Amino acid sequence: MKFSTKVIHGGQHPEEATGSVIPPIFQTSTYAQSSPGVHKGYAYSRSANPTRTALEKALAAIENGTHGFAFASGLAAIDCVLRLLKPGDEVIAGDDLYGGTYRMFTNLFEKYGLHFKYVDMDNIQNVTNAITANTKLIWIETPTNPLMKIADIAKIVTSVKAVDAQILTAVDNTFATPYLQQPLNLGVDIVMHSATKYIGGHSDLVMGALVVNNEELAKEIHFIQFAAGAIAGPMDSFLALRGIKTLDVRMQRHCENGKAVAEFLQNHPKVGVVYYPGFENHPNHLIAKKQMSAFGGMVSFKLKEDTKEATFKFLESLQLFTLAESLGGVESLANHPVTMTHGSIPEADRLKIGITDSLVRLSVGIENIEDLLNDLNKALT
Ligand SMILES: *Cc1c(COP(=O)(O)O)cnc(C)c1O
């Protein structure tokens, strides 16, 4: 199946009892057993729920994996990956991460004896040089949030596995979605999503996902999902499954509108640098071109006047773009990373990588592009 068919049919079958084409919301915690231990594959909804199972099969299908897992949030999915490790283990991660991932790594899991090193993954030697005998996981986010850097997934995986084939590699595929890139095809062990974003696509749920293509790893992840309990509920699973069905058509428009917004901003006299991997002068453009089928709907930029005052005035003047955290929904959102999503990163660290006061991150929605450009132009001038 091609991707646009997979999002609709991948892993899906009409429900057995009634033929219902769409999996019902099995809003139940438990299942009747005919004799102790004899049931129809479902015993208790923390372990498995048919609506969640339908979603998990769809997730596996669209990422070209064998097993999918749905969690209560994106961070719950990352938490599950970290629980594959034990005290003393080391993780190497990119230096421009989603703020909540960074917070979980440093403020939560350091306390339980895991160690994290942050490197600029533009240079793959930074990754391989950081590997020690204790390194157990490489955490890759690409495109990065909010600076839109691109890491070369295939190259990193090959280089890391050449040093130590036991080291796990994971990609946070939230920004790209499987429409743009499928990390398992590039040799990655674990794909992670904040399904809150493009997978759900309608800003109406909070959810996380993991997908793998390895039986052993799938068993370990299912054990942690079941034993720690941070599962996605049936109603949210239904909504995410519904979102997946339009992922292909939504992403087409997100990419078209994202490109138009990036080009508009680049030519605007009030705008300074624009971060968009589709530009030929983007430092990782060639990797993006090789690795992704298009460049997505996320665009970051700075005002020429690099002050908080000018930036707040711009953000307060927007009318169609809603000033809000999150991304990947059908509606366009604007975000001020310094005060909103990336507030937990120490000032010195964020300034070092270029997250300054006038940085704005746009999640370009699927509205009419002329309306979006008019809104930006009015707020800029
Ligand atoms: C939002 C986000 C997360 C966290 O997901 P939640 O669903 O908010 O817990 C992780 N990574 C990226 C890239 C994100 O954008």
The ligand as a Gaussian input file, in Angstrom:
#p B3LYP/6-31G(d) Opt

LIG

0 1
 C        4.973000      18.386000      22.053000
 C        6.216000      17.656000      21.820000
 C        6.643000      16.633000      22.697000
 C        5.878000      16.284000      23.961000
 O        4.640000      15.735000      23.685000
 P        3.323000      15.919000      24.629000
 O        2.275000      15.237000      23.854000
 O        3.124000      17.394000      24.802000
 O        3.652000      15.255000      25.935000
 C        7.803000      15.964000      22.383000
 N        8.529000      16.266000      21.286000
 C        8.158000      17.236000      20.425000
 C        9.011000      17.527000      19.227000
 C        7.010000      17.969000      20.663000
 O        6.660000      18.948000      19.827000

